[in-house]
Amino acid sequence: MITFSNGHFNVPSSRRRVAPYSVRCSGTMGRWVCNCPHWFYRCMKTGEDCKHITQVKEFLDSASMEELEEIEK
């Protein structure tokens, strides 16, 4: 389940025992950023989105107002 706190979306890792990844929209970079290794080592250079950023974008595109309000709780 995606949650939101302190300006970051927290996306669970698909691997066990790994902390959730932090996804946010960076005003400085003008794009979505993630702290996962795939984004840092590959996507940041190519401009692509990692799967965590894609999950946040898909969630935001399909979520109802109630769901958006719920993720901040």
GROMACS elastic network, one bead per residue, 0.5 to 0.9 nm:
[ bonds ]
;  ai    aj funct       b0    kb
    1    10     6  0.84428   500
    1    11     6  0.69572   500
    1    12     6  0.67677   500
    1    71     6  0.88756   500
    2     9     6  0.65731   500
    2    10     6  0.56227   500
    2    11     6  0.50061   500
    2    12     6  0.68974   500
    2    55     6  0.85550   500
    2    56     6  0.75226   500
    2    59     6  0.82335   500
    2    71     6  0.71307   500
    3     8     6  0.83341   500
    3     9     6  0.56293   500
    3    10     6  0.51739   500
    3    11     6  0.69761   500
    3    12     6  0.89902   500
    3    70     6  0.85675   500
    3    72     6  0.66465   500
    3    73     6  0.83227   500
    4     7     6  0.68410   500
    4     8     6  0.56242   500
    4    10     6  0.59862   500
    4    11     6  0.89615   500
    4    71     6  0.55437   500
    4    72     6  0.52356   500
    4    73     6  0.81592   500
    5     8     6  0.54717   500
    5     9     6  0.65922   500
    5    10     6  0.76802   500
    5    71     6  0.83359   500
    5    72     6  0.62678   500
    5    73     6  0.85847   500
    6     9     6  0.84664   500
    7    23     6  0.88975   500
    7    24     6  0.67714   500
    7    25     6  0.85592   500
    8    22     6  0.59241   500
    8    23     6  0.55724   500
    8    25     6  0.81251   500
    9    21     6  0.80825   500
    9    22     6  0.57162   500
    9    23     6  0.50093   500
    9    24     6  0.61477   500
    9    56     6  0.72905   500
    9    71     6  0.89716   500
   10    20     6  0.56811   500
   10    21     6  0.55858   500
   10    23     6  0.63466   500
   10    24     6  0.89099   500
   10    52     6  0.89590   500
   10    56     6  0.89190   500
   11    19     6  0.89330   500
   11    20     6  0.51832   500
   11    21     6  0.51547   500
   11    22     6  0.64285   500
   11    23     6  0.72681   500
   11    52     6  0.62809   500
   11    53     6  0.86294   500
   11    55     6  0.79027   500
   11    56     6  0.76801   500
   12    15     6  0.85069   500
   12    18     6  0.82010   500
   12    19     6  0.70519   500
   12    21     6  0.62768   500
   12    22     6  0.89685   500
   12    52     6  0.83792   500
   13    16     6  0.71814   500
   13    17     6  0.84938   500
   13    18     6  0.61453   500
   13    19     6  0.66940   500
   13    20     6  0.53376   500
   13    21     6  0.65495   500
   13    52     6  0.83569   500
   14    18     6  0.82472   500
   15    18     6  0.60937   500
   16    19     6  0.84731   500
   18    21     6  0.85642   500
   21    34     6  0.67916   500
   21    35     6  0.59673   500
   21    36     6  0.60479   500
   21    52     6  0.73771   500
   22    33     6  0.82463   500
   22    34     6  0.56033   500
   22    35     6  0.57086   500
   22    36     6  0.77798   500
   22    52     6  0.84463   500
   23    32     6  0.70136   500
   23    33     6  0.56923   500
   23    35     6  0.69260   500
   23    36     6  0.88984   500
   23    52     6  0.71183   500
   23    53     6  0.62847   500
   23    56     6  0.76546   500
   24    31     6  0.85365   500
   24    32     6  0.56761   500
   24    33     6  0.55982   500
   24    34     6  0.66973   500
   24    53     6  0.82451   500
   25    28     6  0.89618   500
   25    29     6  0.83811   500
   25    30     6  0.73262   500
   25    31     6  0.56766   500
   25    33     6  0.61640   500
   25    34     6  0.89097   500
   26    29     6  0.53168   500
   26    30     6  0.55564   500
   26    31     6  0.55229   500
   26    32     6  0.58487   500
   26    33     6  0.64917   500
   27    31     6  0.69950   500
   27    32     6  0.87805   500
   28    31     6  0.81541   500
   29    32     6  0.80005   500
   29    33     6  0.83508   500
   31    47     6  0.87183   500
   32    49     6  0.76638   500
   32    53     6  0.67867   500
   33    39     6  0.75131   500
   33    40     6  0.85542   500
   33    44     6  0.77981   500
   33    49     6  0.81146   500
   33    50     6  0.87452   500
   33    53     6  0.72375   500
   34    37     6  0.85199   500
   34    38     6  0.88563   500
   34    39     6  0.61387   500
   34    40     6  0.74145   500
   34    44     6  0.89808   500
   34    49     6  0.87264   500
   34    50     6  0.76284   500
   34    52     6  0.72342   500
   34    53     6  0.67518   500
   35    38     6  0.84826   500
   35    39     6  0.68633   500
   35    40     6  0.66165   500
   36    39     6  0.55794   500
   36    40     6  0.63589   500
   36    41     6  0.87648   500
   36    50     6  0.82072   500
   36    52     6  0.82133   500
   37    40     6  0.50481   500
   37    41     6  0.59239   500
   37    42     6  0.80681   500
   38    41     6  0.54899   500
   38    42     6  0.56096   500
   38    43     6  0.65655   500
   38    44     6  0.86429   500
   38    50     6  0.67217   500
   38    51     6  0.89850   500
   39    42     6  0.54278   500
   39    44     6  0.55690   500
   39    45     6  0.84670   500
   39    48     6  0.81046   500
   39    49     6  0.71307   500
   39    50     6  0.55367   500
   39    51     6  0.87994   500
   40    43     6  0.63662   500
   40    44     6  0.55055   500
   40    45     6  0.79726   500
   41    44     6  0.66733   500
   41    45     6  0.73142   500
   42    45     6  0.56561   500
   42    46     6  0.64488   500
   42    47     6  0.85472   500
   42    48     6  0.82026   500
   42    50     6  0.88590   500
   43    46     6  0.50107   500
   43    47     6  0.54583   500
   43    49     6  0.60515   500
   43    50     6  0.64800   500
   44    47     6  0.54529   500
   44    48     6  0.69827   500
   44    49     6  0.81695   500
   45    48     6  0.80289   500
   46    49     6  0.88711   500
   49    52     6  0.78569   500
   49    53     6  0.57747   500
   49    54     6  0.62940   500
   50    53     6  0.54674   500
   50    54     6  0.63646   500
   50    55     6  0.87661   500
   51    55     6  0.60953   500
   51    56     6  0.87304   500
   52    55     6  0.50273   500
   52    56     6  0.63809   500
   52    57     6  0.87157   500
   53    56     6  0.51498   500
   53    57     6  0.62124   500
   53    58     6  0.85902   500
   54    57     6  0.51012   500
   54    58     6  0.60618   500
   54    59     6  0.84590   500
   55    58     6  0.51540   500
   55    59     6  0.60376   500
   55    60     6  0.86088   500
   56    59     6  0.50090   500
   56    60     6  0.61314   500
   56    61     6  0.85686   500
   57    60     6  0.51512   500
   57    61     6  0.61335   500
   57    62     6  0.86826   500
   58    61     6  0.50820   500
   58    62     6  0.62021   500
   58    63     6  0.83552   500
   59    62     6  0.53388   500
   59    63     6  0.56356   500
   60    63     6  0.53932   500
   60    64     6  0.84646   500
   60    68     6  0.78198   500
   61    64     6  0.88210   500
   63    66     6  0.79277   500
   63    67     6  0.57698   500
   63    68     6  0.63618   500
   64    67     6  0.51952   500
   64    68     6  0.63206   500
   64    69     6  0.86934   500
   65    68     6  0.50606   500
   65    69     6  0.61465   500
   65    70     6  0.85313   500
   66    69     6  0.51467   500
   66    70     6  0.60876   500
   66    71     6  0.88889   500
   67    71     6  0.64273   500
   68    71     6  0.55717   500
   68    72     6  0.73973   500
   69    72     6  0.59461   500
   69    73     6  0.74832   500
   70    73     6  0.55202   500
